[in-house]
């Protein structure tokens, strides 16, 4: 049997057509349906497999992004707590621990307790800044541990609580510093990058806290 092109030697293998090649046998309708169903099943399994692979890769990318964001927030908290740039002028730079004064061409360190700083509020800023770093670091380790130990379908609530405590601590530190250390304005200058980083880390820790509380471990 020739195909529609009329070329000799070309066999017409369309469904339902007889195969006239030597030794070939016609397939029954049931056999053809079985082969077609098997082909469709194979395609469905292949698609399901690749969909699962892509889904796992997407989950891994999301988790990597969360961990990277968490590490970034910890670094910002440490810089905000340790770097002496909460308030800066041309001749002075201060943080929550000390005050650097430029005298001549040399920077001299002075203890804040000798600079008429309110001790009770200063201790609050110092303590909450340290606690913010501690809670953020603990939250990261707890989150990584819960990835392996948490039951399927459960939320990362404990990680979220620790991160929320870190968020509240850095918010208290920055707020108290803003409201109780306004006498800096008489000296001129402005808030330094550490003060700005403290508020940025507050936003990041809040986002992470909400993410951990809402996030569920994959149930499949």
Beta strands, then each sheet from edge to edge (+ up, - down):
strand 1: 87-88
strand 2: 92-94
strand 3: 98-103
strand 4: 106-111
strand 5: 190-191
sheet 1: 4+ 3- 2+ 1- 5+
end
